[in-house]
Amino acid sequence: MNWRVLFLLTLLLGAGFIAAEPSGVDILSNTTESPTPQTAASLTTAGGSFTTLILNATTQTLKWKAYVGNISGDVKLEDAANYSIYEWDLTTVTGEVYSSRNTSIDWSSIGCANQGNITAEEGDLNIVTTAVDSINSTFNNTVHTSFYVGPTLIVNSTCRSVATYVNDSAQAITEAADFQEVLLADADSNFVYTTILEEDAQGYNNGAFDFQLIVAEDPTTTSASTYYFYAELG
């Protein structure tokens, strides 16, 4: 075998060890909103009376924030300088959207977030783990579909997960639910929220969305946490 053939084989074989991984996204537009607090109810009673009340109140959680929307893109074969030799248009959206407070995710070591990861993330965000709206209490199921993060298979129903609402109502917890969200972490305990992409599915307000995502926030500070977004399309 001459050196030219050997060199070519080395390039071809070496290329097999390059694994695709999620990449950062461009945010093309965004609109942020919050509900208007409900006005106070009033009651006028006579002096000397005794009134028994049954009250109902809704409190907006400060421990979570939501991102919903749609995604577009394509699949390319590029070199390190981002020159494409070929690309494929996506006719159907599949894949995942990822969000993390960290910019350096070791995607090669990604896997299910464990209890230690969850406890650490709650500690960083000043969230009491026993609160009804803590990360631990919210992601209290392990029911989700299987999916790949790069070459890494996340086996179905092995990670802490939740399915966000459709038409203002909770979904049945099954592996076929829409808008599944799964907790992942890498070997450095970088916490990653992962949502499975849909194709214009009916969302929380009956709008058509490709993704719905909730991420935790520190309720004790007015300095909002920055989250970084990644996607993997296929």
N, C-alpha and C positions, 0 to 999 in steps of 0.2 A: 504494500500500500504506500503510495507516495505521500509527501507531506501535505499537498493541497487537499487530497481526499480526507486525510486524517484531520486537518484543520476544519473542514466543512462538517465532518461528523461530530467534532467537538462542539461546534457552534449549535448544531441541531440537538444533540443530546443535552447540552447545558441549558438550552432554552426550556427544556422540560421541567427544570427545577424552579422556574420563575412562576410564582403563584400570584394570581390576581387577588386583589383585596378591595374592600370598600374604599371609595374615594370621596373627597370633599365635594360639595355642591355649590352652585351659584344660587343665591336667593334673588329671584327676579322681581318679586313684589311681596309686601306684607302689610297687614292691617291688624292692629291690636285693639281689643275692646274689653271692657269690664261691665258687669251689670250695674244699674242704678239701684242704690239701696232702697228698700221698700219704705214708704212713709209710715210714721207711727200711727197706730190705732188709738182711739180715744174713748173714754167712758166717763160719763157724769153720773154720780150717785149722790143720794141725799145723806146729810149728816146723820149719824146714828145708825146707818145701814151696815150690813156685813155682806160682802160680795165674794163668791167663789168663782175663780176664773179658770178656764181651760185655754191655754195659749198655744199657738204654733208659730215657730220662727224658722227661718232659713239663714244660715251663716255661710258666707263665701269663704272657702278655705284659702289660707295664705301659704299652705304647704305644697301646692301644686299649681302648675300652669300648663296650658294645652296648646298644641300646634296641630292644625288640620290643613289639608290642601290637596293639591294635585302636583304631579311630577311629569316631566317630559325629558327625553334624552335619546341617546343612541348607544350602540355597542361598536367599539372601534378596535382595530389592531394598530397600535402606535409604537414608535420608538421613544427613546428617552427624551428627545427634543419635541415630542408631541406631533410628529409628522405621521400621518395615517397612510397605510398601504391599502386599507380597505375598511369600510364601515357598513353597519347594518341598521336600518331604520326599525324601530320597535313599533309594531302594530298593536301589541297588547302589553300593558304594563305588568311586569312581575318583578319580584325582588324584595328588597327591604330598604327602609330608611332608618338610620341610626342617629342617636343624639347623645352627647356626652359633655361633661364639664371639662374634659381633657382634650388636648390637641394632639397628643402623641399616643395613639392606641397601638398596642402590639397585636395586630390582627392575627398573627401566626399562633398566638397563645390564647385566643379567645375561647370562652366556654361559658357555661351557666354561672351566673353570680351565686355564690354560696351565702350562708347566713352571716359569716364574718364580713363579706363584702357589703351586705345590706346594712349591718350594724355600723360599719365604718362610715358609709355614706350618710346614714342618719345622724351620726355624730358630727360629721363635717357640716351638716346643714341644720344643726340644733333641733332635730326632730326627735321627740320622745317615742321610742319604739312601740309602746303600748297604746299610743293614741289611735283613735278609730281611723284617722286618715294618714297614718304613718306609711312609709314604704312597705314595711313588714306586714301591716294589716291590709294594705290595698292590694299588693301582689301576693295574695294568699292562696292561689291555685297553682297547679303544675299541669295545666291542660293546654296544649298548643300543637300546631302542625309542625312537621319537620322542615328544616330549611338549611341552606348552606351559607356560611360566611366565608367568602373566598373558597378554598378547598375544604374547609372544616364543616363537617356535618353536625348540626345541632339536632339531636334525635328528638322525635316528637314526645311531648309531655314529660320532659326531664328538667325544665327550668321553671323558675317562678314566673308567673304570667297573669295577665288579665285581658279581658276583651272590653273595649270601651263601648259606650252606648250607641244604639241605633234608634232613631225616632224618639229621643228623650227617654228611652227605656233600656233597662239592663237586658243583655242577651243571655240565652242559655249557654252555659259553659261547656263547649264542645270543641273538638279539634277542627271543626268546620266553621266556627264562628268568624264573622268579619272583624277586621280591625284588631287582630290579636297583637298584644304587646308583650315582649319577653325581656327579662333582665339578664344581661350578660356582663362579663368582666374579663379583663386580660390578666396575665400573670403578675402584673404590677398593681393589681386591684383597681385599675381604672374602670369605672362603672359606665355601662353602655345601655341605654334604653333602645330597644329594637322593635319596630312595628312592621308587620308583614303587609306588603303593598296589595291593594285591591285595584279593580278597574272601574272607576266611576261608580262605586258602591253607595248605597243609601247610608248616609252618615247620621250623626247625633241629632241634627236638626232637619233631616230629610234632604239635605243638599247632597250632591254627588261628589264624593271625595275619593282620592287614591290612598290617603293615609290619615290616621288620627293618632295622636301621640300625647301622652301626659308625662311630664317630668317634674321632679321634686324641686322645691325652693325653700330657702331659709326663711321661716316666718318671723324671725326676730330682728330682721334688718331691712332697711329701705334700699340697700345696695343689691340690686337684682343680680343673680348668677348668670354668667354668660354660658350659653350652650353652643356647641359646634355640631354641625350636621354633616352626615355622610350618607351615601347611597350606594347600592349595588343593584344594577338592573340586569335583567336577563330574560 
